[in-house]
Every structure is written in C-alpha cells, then in structure tokens.
Amino acid sequence: MADSFNIGLDNEVSSRVAVNTDLGSFVGNTFSAIIIVAGIATFIYMVYGGLQWVMSGGEKDKLNEARDKITQAIVGLGIVASAWAIFKLVDYFFGIGIAG
C-alpha cells in the first residue's frame, strides 16, 4: 500500500528539480521562497514611496504620504530580516536542519 504513493524519480530528475524528500526540506524551501518574495515586495514598495516623494511637487500631504510609505518599507524590511534571523537561530539551537 505504501509503495503506491512512491513517485520513483531517478537521480537525474531529482537533481534537476527541487524535490522535497522530507518535511524539513519542504519547510526550509518554502520559508526561503517567502523571504525572497517579501524582500522583493519590500524593495518595490520602497521604490514606489521614493517615486511618490520625487513626484510630490513639494505638496506637504503627498510628501508625508511618500515618507510614510518609505518608513513602512523599512519597518517591513526589519520584520523580514528578524523573521530570517529567528528562523536561523531556531534551526541552529534546536539542530532541526531545515535551514539548508
């Protein structure tokens, strides 16, 4: 019964495809992908705030809105960096082996 769920990939296929053979590698790969997407989104949000700043034309309301976007992007980057650091610390101290 358990053999019916076996995918049976050979070495050539598994070396070219990101195959998650256990829960640890799945969690590690998923977390890494989430961190990358969050970092890219934070960068785009920061650039958007910078463009708003430049295009504000000296209007106080638009300038404050752009400054708030940049501040939120920096806070978001701090949260992403903290999540990555906590993930690495948990992996190191508990020896789970999910961080690659």
MOPAC internal coordinates of N, CA, C and O (Angstrom, degrees):
PM7 1SCF
backbone

  N    0.0000 0     0.00 0     0.00 0    0    0    0
  C    1.4487 1     0.00 0     0.00 0    1    0    0
  C    1.5173 1   110.85 1     0.00 0    2    1    0
  O    1.2310 1   119.53 1   138.60 1    3    2    1
  N    1.3271 1   118.51 1   -41.40 1    3    2    1
  C    1.4625 1   121.56 1  -178.39 1    5    3    2
  C    1.5240 1   111.27 1   -69.66 1    6    5    3
  O    1.2310 1   120.02 1   153.67 1    7    6    5
  N    1.3419 1   117.56 1   -26.33 1    7    6    5
  C    1.4613 1   119.91 1   179.61 1    9    7    6
  C    1.5223 1   112.27 1   -69.78 1   10    9    7
  O    1.2310 1   119.63 1   158.71 1   11   10    9
  N    1.3043 1   118.32 1   -21.29 1   11   10    9
  C    1.4619 1   120.20 1  -179.13 1   13   11   10
  C    1.5227 1   112.22 1   -70.39 1   14   13   11
  O    1.2310 1   119.97 1   161.84 1   15   14   13
  N    1.3284 1   117.67 1   -18.16 1   15   14   13
  C    1.4610 1   121.51 1   178.95 1   17   15   14
  C    1.5177 1   112.12 1   -96.70 1   18   17   15
  O    1.2310 1   119.24 1  -178.49 1   19   18   17
  N    1.3038 1   119.05 1     1.51 1   19   18   17
  C    1.4589 1   123.25 1  -179.74 1   21   19   18
  C    1.5312 1   109.47 1   -79.41 1   22   21   19
  O    1.2310 1   120.32 1   -53.13 1   23   22   21
  N    1.3109 1   117.00 1   126.87 1   23   22   21
  C    1.4631 1   121.08 1  -178.54 1   25   23   22
  C    1.5215 1   110.52 1   -75.85 1   26   25   23
  O    1.2310 1   120.00 1   141.27 1   27   26   25
  N    1.3075 1   117.60 1   -38.73 1   27   26   25
  C    1.4551 1   122.14 1   176.70 1   29   27   26
  C    1.5260 1   114.13 1    72.27 1   30   29   27
  O    1.2310 1   120.31 1  -131.09 1   31   30   29
  N    1.3145 1   117.01 1    48.91 1   31   30   29
  C    1.4597 1   120.44 1   177.65 1   33   31   30
  C    1.5250 1   109.21 1   -81.31 1   34   33   31
  O    1.2310 1   120.71 1   -41.93 1   35   34   33
  N    1.3261 1   116.25 1   138.07 1   35   34   33
  C    1.4560 1   117.76 1   176.36 1   37   35   34
  C    1.5255 1   109.42 1   -82.21 1   38   37   35
  O    1.2310 1   120.30 1    -4.79 1   39   38   37
  N    1.3242 1   117.03 1   175.21 1   39   38   37
  C    1.4634 1   122.33 1  -174.11 1   41   39   38
  C    1.5168 1   112.51 1   -63.60 1   42   41   39
  O    1.2310 1   119.95 1   144.02 1   43   42   41
  N    1.3255 1   117.69 1   -35.98 1   43   42   41
  C    1.4593 1   120.48 1  -178.55 1   45   43   42
  C    1.5260 1   111.12 1   -65.19 1   46   45   43
  O    1.2310 1   120.41 1   137.19 1   47   46   45
  N    1.3043 1   116.82 1   -42.81 1   47   46   45
  C    1.4630 1   120.70 1  -179.84 1   49   47   46
  C    1.5206 1   110.47 1   -69.17 1   50   49   47
  O    1.2310 1   119.98 1   134.56 1   51   50   49
  N    1.3125 1   117.64 1   -45.44 1   51   50   49
  C    1.4657 1   120.17 1  -176.65 1   53   51   50
  C    1.5218 1   112.11 1   -69.45 1   54   53   51
  O    1.2310 1   119.34 1   158.35 1   55   54   53
  N    1.3320 1   118.86 1   -21.65 1   55   54   53
  C    1.4569 1   119.54 1   177.24 1   57   55   54
  C    1.5233 1   111.53 1   -81.05 1   58   57   55
  O    1.2310 1   119.52 1   160.09 1   59   58   57
  N    1.3219 1   118.53 1   -19.91 1   59   58   57
  C    1.4671 1   121.71 1  -179.27 1   61   59   58
  C    1.5175 1   113.39 1  -100.11 1   62   61   59
  O    1.2310 1   120.02 1   166.53 1   63   62   61
  N    1.3009 1   117.57 1   -13.47 1   63   62   61
  C    1.4495 1   122.59 1  -177.26 1   65   63   62
  C    1.5221 1   108.05 1  -118.90 1   66   65   63
  O    1.2310 1   120.54 1   -37.85 1   67   66   65
  N    1.3342 1   116.57 1   142.15 1   67   66   65
  C    1.4662 1   120.75 1   177.53 1   69   67   66
  C    1.5245 1   108.62 1   -75.18 1   70   69   67
  O    1.2310 1   121.02 1   -88.08 1   71   70   69
  N    1.3196 1   115.66 1    91.92 1   71   70   69
  C    1.4558 1   121.05 1  -178.06 1   73   71   70
  C    1.5232 1   108.23 1   -98.68 1   74   73   71
  O    1.2310 1   120.79 1   -52.44 1   75   74   73
  N    1.3194 1   116.09 1   127.56 1   75   74   73
  C    1.4547 1   121.46 1   176.69 1   77   75   74
  C    1.5217 1   108.26 1   -92.43 1   78   77   75
  O    1.2310 1   120.77 1   -73.55 1   79   78   77
  N    1.3226 1   116.14 1   106.45 1   79   78   77
  C    1.4511 1   120.07 1  -176.96 1   81   79   78
  C    1.5258 1   112.86 1   -86.80 1   82   81   79
  O    1.2310 1   120.25 1   162.75 1   83   82   81
  N    1.3232 1   117.12 1   -17.25 1   83   82   81
  C    1.4525 1   120.06 1   178.48 1   85   83   82
  C    1.5246 1   109.73 1  -148.45 1   86   85   83
  O    1.2310 1   121.02 1    -6.41 1   87   86   85
  N    1.3224 1   115.65 1   173.59 1   87   86   85
  C    1.4566 1   121.13 1  -176.38 1   89   87   86
  C    1.5234 1   111.68 1   -65.03 1   90   89   87
  O    1.2310 1   120.07 1   142.91 1   91   90   89
  N    1.3265 1   117.47 1   -37.09 1   91   90   89
  C    1.4619 1   121.15 1  -179.19 1   93   91   90
  C    1.5152 1   112.93 1   -61.65 1   94   93   91
  O    1.2310 1   120.24 1   135.42 1   95   94   93
  N    1.3210 1   117.15 1   -44.58 1   95   94   93
  C    1.4615 1   119.24 1   179.45 1   97   95   94
  C    1.5222 1   110.81 1   -69.80 1   98   97   95
  O    1.2310 1   120.01 1   146.01 1   99   98   97
  N    1.3369 1   117.58 1   -33.99 1   99   98   97
  C    1.4631 1   120.56 1   176.82 1  101   99   98
  C    1.5252 1   110.75 1   -63.28 1  102  101   99
  O    1.2310 1   120.38 1   132.48 1  103  102  101
  N    1.3238 1   116.87 1   -47.52 1  103  102  101
  C    1.4657 1   121.02 1  -179.80 1  105  103  102
  C    1.5339 1   110.10 1   -63.84 1  106  105  103
  O    1.2310 1   120.39 1   135.92 1  107  106  105
  N    1.3176 1   116.86 1   -44.08 1  107  106  105
  C    1.4607 1   120.51 1   179.67 1  109  107  106
  C    1.5215 1   112.50 1   -62.28 1  110  109  107
  O    1.2310 1   120.22 1   134.38 1  111  110  109
  N    1.3284 1   117.18 1   -45.62 1  111  110  109
  C    1.4666 1   120.77 1   179.59 1  113  111  110
  C    1.5206 1   111.63 1   -67.15 1  114  113  111
  O    1.2310 1   120.37 1   140.05 1  115  114  113
  N    1.3147 1   116.90 1   -39.95 1  115  114  113
  C    1.4612 1   120.51 1   179.13 1  117  115  114
  C    1.5224 1   111.12 1   -65.40 1  118  117  115
  O    1.2310 1   120.54 1   135.66 1  119  118  117
  N    1.3282 1   116.57 1   -44.34 1  119  118  117
  C    1.4607 1   120.15 1   179.77 1  121  119  118
  C    1.5199 1   110.68 1   -64.46 1  122  121  119
  O    1.2310 1   119.92 1   139.12 1  123  122  121
  N    1.3180 1   117.76 1   -40.88 1  123  122  121
  C    1.4662 1   120.75 1   178.30 1  125  123  122
  C    1.5251 1   110.81 1   -61.95 1  126  125  123
  O    1.2310 1   120.16 1   138.56 1  127  126  125
  N    1.3132 1   117.30 1   -41.44 1  127  126  125
  C    1.4699 1   120.59 1   178.53 1  129  127  126
  C    1.5262 1   110.78 1   -65.03 1  130  129  127
  O    1.2310 1   120.18 1   139.46 1  131  130  129
  N    1.3190 1   117.26 1   -40.54 1  131  130  129
  C    1.4664 1   120.88 1   179.28 1  133  131  130
  C    1.5268 1   110.33 1   -64.67 1  134  133  131
  O    1.2310 1   119.93 1   138.00 1  135  134  133
  N    1.3230 1   117.74 1   -42.00 1  135  134  133
  C    1.4685 1   121.53 1   179.05 1  137  135  134
  C    1.5218 1   110.40 1   -63.08 1  138  137  135
  O    1.2310 1   120.17 1   138.08 1  139  138  137
  N    1.3299 1   117.29 1   -41.92 1  139  138  137
  C    1.4642 1   120.42 1   179.27 1  141  139  138
  C    1.5262 1   110.75 1   -63.94 1  142  141  139
  O    1.2310 1   120.11 1   133.53 1  143  142  141
  N    1.3246 1   117.39 1   -46.47 1  143  142  141
  C    1.4706 1   120.94 1   179.59 1  145  143  142
  C    1.5297 1   110.46 1   -63.04 1  146  145  143
  O    1.2310 1   119.99 1   138.11 1  147  146  145
  N    1.3257 1   117.63 1   -41.89 1  147  146  145
  C    1.4634 1   120.72 1   179.47 1  149  147  146
  C    1.5255 1   111.12 1   -65.11 1  150  149  147
  O    1.2310 1   120.08 1   140.55 1  151  150  149
  N    1.3139 1   117.46 1   -39.45 1  151  150  149
  C    1.4599 1   120.61 1   177.40 1  153  151  150
  C    1.5182 1   112.45 1   -64.29 1  154  153  151
  O    1.2310 1   120.56 1   137.65 1  155  154  153
  N    1.3141 1   116.53 1   -42.35 1  155  154  153
  C    1.4653 1   120.89 1   178.19 1  157  155  154
  C    1.5264 1   110.34 1   -65.55 1  158  157  155
  O    1.2310 1   120.25 1   136.90 1  159  158  157
  N    1.3274 1   117.14 1   -43.10 1  159  158  157
  C    1.4672 1   120.57 1   178.84 1  161  159  158
  C    1.5279 1   111.05 1   -63.19 1  162  161  159
  O    1.2310 1   120.18 1   140.85 1  163  162  161
  N    1.3222 1   117.26 1   -39.15 1  163  162  161
  C    1.4578 1   121.13 1   177.98 1  165  163  162
  C    1.5229 1   110.88 1   -64.10 1  166  165  163
  O    1.2310 1   120.40 1   137.32 1  167  166  165
  N    1.3187 1   116.85 1   -42.68 1  167  166  165
  C    1.4639 1   120.92 1   178.74 1  169  167  166
  C    1.5250 1   110.76 1   -62.86 1  170  169  167
  O    1.2310 1   120.33 1   135.81 1  171  170  169
  N    1.3185 1   116.97 1   -44.19 1  171  170  169
  C    1.4690 1   120.71 1  -179.97 1  173  171  170
  C    1.5277 1   110.18 1   -63.77 1  174  173  171
  O    1.2310 1   120.05 1   138.89 1  175  174  173
  N    1.3187 1   117.50 1   -41.11 1  175  174  173
  C    1.4672 1   121.24 1   178.91 1  177  175  174
  C    1.5245 1   110.68 1   -64.24 1  178  177  175
  O    1.2310 1   120.55 1   142.02 1  179  178  177
  N    1.3382 1   116.55 1   -37.98 1  179  178  177
  C    1.4553 1   120.14 1   178.77 1  181  179  178
  C    1.5330 1   110.77 1   -67.70 1  182  181  179
  O    1.2310 1   120.20 1   137.81 1  183  182  181
  N    1.3083 1   117.23 1   -42.19 1  183  182  181
  C    1.4662 1   120.85 1   177.67 1  185  183  182
  C    1.5263 1   109.78 1   -63.72 1  186  185  183
  O    1.2310 1   120.04 1   139.63 1  187  186  185
  N    1.3251 1   117.53 1   -40.37 1  187  186  185
  C    1.4569 1   121.38 1   177.81 1  189  187  186
  C    1.5342 1   110.74 1   -60.93 1  190  189  187
  O    1.2310 1   120.56 1   136.92 1  191  190  189
  N    1.3190 1   116.54 1   -43.08 1  191  190  189
  C    1.4682 1   120.45 1   176.69 1  193  191  190
  C    1.5181 1   111.59 1   -63.92 1  194  193  191
  O    1.2310 1   120.38 1   141.84 1  195  194  193
  N    1.3299 1   116.87 1   -38.16 1  195  194  193
  C    1.4580 1   120.46 1   177.57 1  197  195  194
  C    1.5225 1   111.98 1   -65.69 1  198  197  195
  O    1.2310 1   120.84 1   139.31 1  199  198  197
  N    1.3218 1   115.99 1   -40.69 1  199  198  197
  C    1.4643 1   119.04 1   177.19 1  201  199  198
  C    1.5307 1   111.02 1   -65.52 1  202  201  199
  O    1.2310 1   120.58 1   141.74 1  203  202  201
  N    1.3155 1   116.50 1   -38.26 1  203  202  201
  C    1.4667 1   119.29 1   176.14 1  205  203  202
  C    1.5169 1   111.07 1   -63.33 1  206  205  203
  O    1.2310 1   120.61 1   142.16 1  207  206  205
  N    1.3156 1   116.43 1   -37.84 1  207  206  205
  C    1.4652 1   121.74 1   179.34 1  209  207  206
  C    1.5284 1   109.57 1   -61.92 1  210  209  207
  O    1.2310 1   121.21 1   132.56 1  211  210  209
  N    1.3274 1   115.30 1   -47.44 1  211  210  209
  C    1.4584 1   120.18 1  -178.41 1  213  211  210
  C    1.5277 1   110.91 1   -65.63 1  214  213  211
  O    1.2310 1   120.59 1   141.52 1  215  214  213
  N    1.3269 1   116.48 1   -38.48 1  215  214  213
  C    1.4547 1   120.62 1  -175.39 1  217  215  214
  C    1.5358 1   112.80 1   -89.07 1  218  217  215
  O    1.2310 1   119.70 1  -174.42 1  219  218  217
  N    1.3169 1   118.18 1     5.58 1  219  218  217
  C    1.4636 1   120.51 1  -177.99 1  221  219  218
  C    1.5247 1   112.22 1   -69.82 1  222  221  219
  O    1.2310 1   120.04 1   156.01 1  223  222  221
  N    1.2937 1   117.52 1   -23.99 1  223  222  221
  C    1.4585 1   120.58 1   177.68 1  225  223  222
  C    1.5187 1   113.27 1    66.55 1  226  225  223
  O    1.2310 1   119.97 1  -155.25 1  227  226  225
  N    1.2979 1   117.66 1    24.75 1  227  226  225
  C    1.4570 1   121.34 1   177.90 1  229  227  226
  C    1.5187 1   114.74 1    82.44 1  230  229  227
  O    1.2310 1   119.71 1  -178.28 1  231  230  229
  N    1.3463 1   118.15 1     1.72 1  231  230  229
  C    1.4562 1   120.42 1   177.70 1  233  231  230
  C    1.5246 1   109.58 1   -73.09 1  234  233  231
  O    1.2310 1   121.27 1   -51.27 1  235  234  233
  N    1.2991 1   115.18 1   128.73 1  235  234  233
  C    1.4683 1   121.16 1  -173.35 1  237  235  234
  C    1.5253 1   112.57 1   -61.12 1  238  237  235
  O    1.2310 1   119.91 1   137.54 1  239  238  237
  N    1.3261 1   117.78 1   -42.46 1  239  238  237
  C    1.4720 1   120.54 1  -177.98 1  241  239  238
  C    1.5263 1   111.63 1   -65.34 1  242  241  239
  O    1.2310 1   120.72 1   134.02 1  243  242  241
  N    1.3171 1   116.22 1   -45.98 1  243  242  241
  C    1.4659 1   120.02 1   179.85 1  245  243  242
  C    1.5251 1   111.19 1   -67.11 1  246  245  243
  O    1.2310 1   120.27 1   144.73 1  247  246  245
  N    1.3181 1   117.08 1   -35.27 1  247  246  245
  C    1.4638 1   120.93 1   178.48 1  249  247  246
  C    1.5305 1   110.86 1   -65.91 1  250  249  247
  O    1.2310 1   120.85 1   137.61 1  251  250  249
  N    1.3232 1   115.97 1   -42.39 1  251  250  249
  C    1.4714 1   119.78 1   178.02 1  253  251  250
  C    1.5319 1   111.12 1   -65.89 1  254  253  251
  O    1.2310 1   120.49 1   141.88 1  255  254  253
  N    1.3303 1   116.66 1   -38.12 1  255  254  253
  C    1.4641 1   120.19 1   178.02 1  257  255  254
  C    1.5301 1   110.98 1   -63.95 1  258  257  255
  O    1.2310 1   120.76 1   137.52 1  259  258  257
  N    1.3189 1   116.15 1   -42.48 1  259  258  257
  C    1.4698 1   120.28 1   178.54 1  261  259  258
  C    1.5290 1   110.60 1   -65.97 1  262  261  259
  O    1.2310 1   120.39 1   138.26 1  263  262  261
  N    1.3244 1   116.85 1   -41.74 1  263  262  261
  C    1.4673 1   120.38 1   178.97 1  265  263  262
  C    1.5258 1   110.65 1   -62.89 1  266  265  263
  O    1.2310 1   120.43 1   141.41 1  267  266  265
  N    1.3268 1   116.78 1   -38.59 1  267  266  265
  C    1.4651 1   120.32 1   177.40 1  269  267  266
  C    1.5288 1   111.54 1   -64.31 1  270  269  267
  O    1.2310 1   120.35 1   140.28 1  271  270  269
  N    1.3234 1   116.93 1   -39.72 1  271  270  269
  C    1.4767 1   120.23 1   177.59 1  273  271  270
  C    1.5218 1   111.03 1   -62.74 1  274  273  271
  O    1.2310 1   120.50 1   136.48 1  275  274  273
  N    1.3273 1   116.65 1   -43.52 1  275  274  273
  C    1.4647 1   120.14 1   179.10 1  277  275  274
  C    1.5239 1   110.54 1   -64.68 1  278  277  275
  O    1.2310 1   120.49 1   138.11 1  279  278  277
  N    1.3267 1   116.67 1   -41.89 1  279  278  277
  C    1.4673 1   120.38 1   177.85 1  281  279  278
  C    1.5269 1   111.08 1   -62.85 1  282  281  279
  O    1.2310 1   120.36 1   137.64 1  283  282  281
  N    1.3195 1   116.92 1   -42.36 1  283  282  281
  C    1.4668 1   120.63 1   178.56 1  285  283  282
  C    1.5267 1   111.20 1   -64.52 1  286  285  283
  O    1.2310 1   120.45 1   143.59 1  287  286  285
  N    1.3275 1   116.74 1   -36.41 1  287  286  285
  C    1.4649 1   120.02 1   178.05 1  289  287  286
  C    1.5221 1   110.86 1   -66.23 1  290  289  287
  O    1.2310 1   120.32 1   139.48 1  291  290  289
  N    1.3217 1   116.99 1   -40.52 1  291  290  289
  C    1.4691 1   120.15 1   179.13 1  293  291  290
  C    1.5252 1   110.15 1   -66.58 1  294  293  291
  O    1.2310 1   120.10 1   139.02 1  295  294  293
  N    1.3277 1   117.42 1   -40.98 1  295  294  293
  C    1.4672 1   120.63 1   176.57 1  297  295  294
  C    1.5298 1   109.94 1   -63.09 1  298  297  295
  O    1.2310 1   120.44 1   137.64 1  299  298  297
  N    1.3285 1   116.77 1   -42.36 1  299  298  297
  C    1.4651 1   120.74 1   177.34 1  301  299  298
  C    1.5142 1   112.22 1   -61.01 1  302  301  299
  O    1.2310 1   120.65 1   139.85 1  303  302  301
  N    1.3348 1   116.35 1   -40.15 1  303  302  301
  C    1.4626 1   120.18 1   177.24 1  305  303  302
  C    1.5269 1   110.90 1   -64.13 1  306  305  303
  O    1.2310 1   120.70 1   142.08 1  307  306  305
  N    1.3245 1   116.27 1   -37.92 1  307  306  305
  C    1.4667 1   120.30 1   175.84 1  309  307  306
  C    1.5194 1   112.13 1   -64.00 1  310  309  307
  O    1.2310 1   120.69 1   140.84 1  311  310  309
  N    1.3294 1   116.28 1   -39.16 1  311  310  309
  C    1.4661 1   120.36 1   178.46 1  313  311  310
  C    1.5238 1   110.64 1   -66.74 1  314  313  311
  O    1.2310 1   120.46 1   137.98 1  315  314  313
  N    1.3248 1   116.73 1   -42.02 1  315  314  313
  C    1.4649 1   120.51 1   178.60 1  317  315  314
  C    1.5299 1   110.16 1   -63.59 1  318  317  315
  O    1.2310 1   120.48 1   135.51 1  319  318  317
  N    1.3306 1   116.68 1   -44.49 1  319  318  317
  C    1.4700 1   120.33 1   179.29 1  321  319  318
  C    1.5270 1   110.75 1   -64.08 1  322  321  319
  O    1.2310 1   120.15 1   140.61 1  323  322  321
  N    1.3260 1   117.32 1   -39.39 1  323  322  321
  C    1.4659 1   120.60 1   178.26 1  325  323  322
  C    1.5251 1   111.43 1   -65.39 1  326  325  323
  O    1.2310 1   120.54 1   138.92 1  327  326  325
  N    1.3193 1   116.58 1   -41.08 1  327  326  325
  C    1.4648 1   119.57 1   178.60 1  329  327  326
  C    1.5196 1   110.88 1   -63.10 1  330  329  327
  O    1.2310 1   120.50 1   139.10 1  331  330  329
  N    1.3217 1   116.66 1   -40.90 1  331  330  329
  C    1.4665 1   120.47 1   177.87 1  333  331  330
  C    1.5276 1   110.53 1   -64.02 1  334  333  331
  O    1.2310 1   120.35 1   136.01 1  335  334  333
  N    1.3484 1   116.94 1   -43.99 1  335  334  333
  C    1.4625 1   120.50 1  -179.59 1  337  335  334
  C    1.5293 1   111.29 1   -64.32 1  338  337  335
  O    1.2310 1   120.09 1   138.74 1  339  338  337
  N    1.3191 1   117.43 1   -41.26 1  339  338  337
  C    1.4699 1   120.73 1   178.06 1  341  339  338
  C    1.5218 1   110.41 1   -64.33 1  342  341  339
  O    1.2310 1   120.59 1   138.29 1  343  342  341
  N    1.3202 1   116.48 1   -41.71 1  343  342  341
  C    1.4620 1   121.03 1   177.40 1  345  343  342
  C    1.5280 1   110.64 1   -59.08 1  346  345  343
  O    1.2310 1   120.41 1   134.46 1  347  346  345
  N    1.3260 1   116.81 1   -45.54 1  347  346  345
  C    1.4668 1   120.71 1   179.08 1  349  347  346
  C    1.5265 1   111.66 1   -66.18 1  350  349  347
  O    1.2310 1   120.04 1   139.88 1  351  350  349
  N    1.3291 1   117.53 1   -40.12 1  351  350  349
  C    1.4582 1   120.42 1   179.45 1  353  351  350
  C    1.5283 1   111.89 1   -65.81 1  354  353  351
  O    1.2310 1   120.50 1   136.65 1  355  354  353
  N    1.3107 1   116.64 1   -43.35 1  355  354  353
  C    1.4702 1   119.93 1   177.77 1  357  355  354
  C    1.5218 1   109.69 1   -61.22 1  358  357  355
  O    1.2310 1   120.66 1   136.87 1  359  358  357
  N    1.3110 1   116.34 1   -43.13 1  359  358  357
  C    1.4534 1   120.32 1   178.73 1  361  359  358
  C    1.5272 1   111.52 1   -62.68 1  362  361  359
  O    1.2310 1   120.45 1   138.46 1  363  362  361
  N    1.3241 1   116.74 1   -41.54 1  363  362  361
  C    1.4591 1   120.68 1  -177.98 1  365  363  362
  C    1.5363 1   111.75 1   -70.05 1  366  365  363
  O    1.2310 1   120.15 1   131.31 1  367  366  365
  N    1.3236 1   117.32 1   -48.69 1  367  366  365
  C    1.4485 1   120.03 1  -174.73 1  369  367  366
  C    1.5267 1   113.36 1   -72.53 1  370  369  367
  O    1.2310 1   120.17 1   145.59 1  371  370  369
  N    1.3099 1   117.29 1   -34.41 1  371  370  369
  C    1.4642 1   119.52 1  -178.46 1  373  371  370
  C    1.5284 1   112.38 1   -95.41 1  374  373  371
  O    1.2310 1   120.12 1   170.66 1  375  374  373
  N    1.3327 1   117.38 1    -9.34 1  375  374  373
  C    1.4599 1   120.99 1   177.72 1  377  375  374
  C    1.5124 1   113.13 1    62.23 1  378  377  375
  O    1.2310 1   120.68 1  -143.48 1  379  378  377
  N    1.3133 1   116.31 1    36.52 1  379  378  377
  C    1.4632 1   120.39 1  -176.65 1  381  379  378
  C    1.5148 1   111.31 1   -72.11 1  382  381  379
  O    1.2310 1   120.20 1   143.86 1  383  382  381
  N    1.3170 1   117.23 1   -36.14 1  383  382  381
  C    1.4624 1   120.88 1   179.11 1  385  383  382
  C    1.5163 1   113.83 1    80.80 1  386  385  383
  O    1.2310 1   120.34 1  -149.10 1  387  386  385
  N    1.3412 1   116.95 1    30.90 1  387  386  385
  C    1.4600 1   119.32 1  -179.11 1  389  387  386
  C    1.5216 1   112.49 1  -100.72 1  390  389  387
  O    1.2310 1   119.90 1   174.63 1  391  390  389
  N    1.3041 1   117.80 1    -5.37 1  391  390  389
  C    1.4658 1   120.20 1  -177.14 1  393  391  390
  C    1.5147 1   112.70 1   -96.05 1  394  393  391
  O    1.2310 1   119.93 1  -166.75 1  395  394  393
  N    1.2648 1   117.75 1    13.25 1  395  394  393
  C    1.4570 1   120.72 1   176.41 1  397  395  394
  C    1.4489 1   110.86 1    83.65 1  398  397  395
  O    1.2310 1   120.10 1   180.00 1  399  398  397

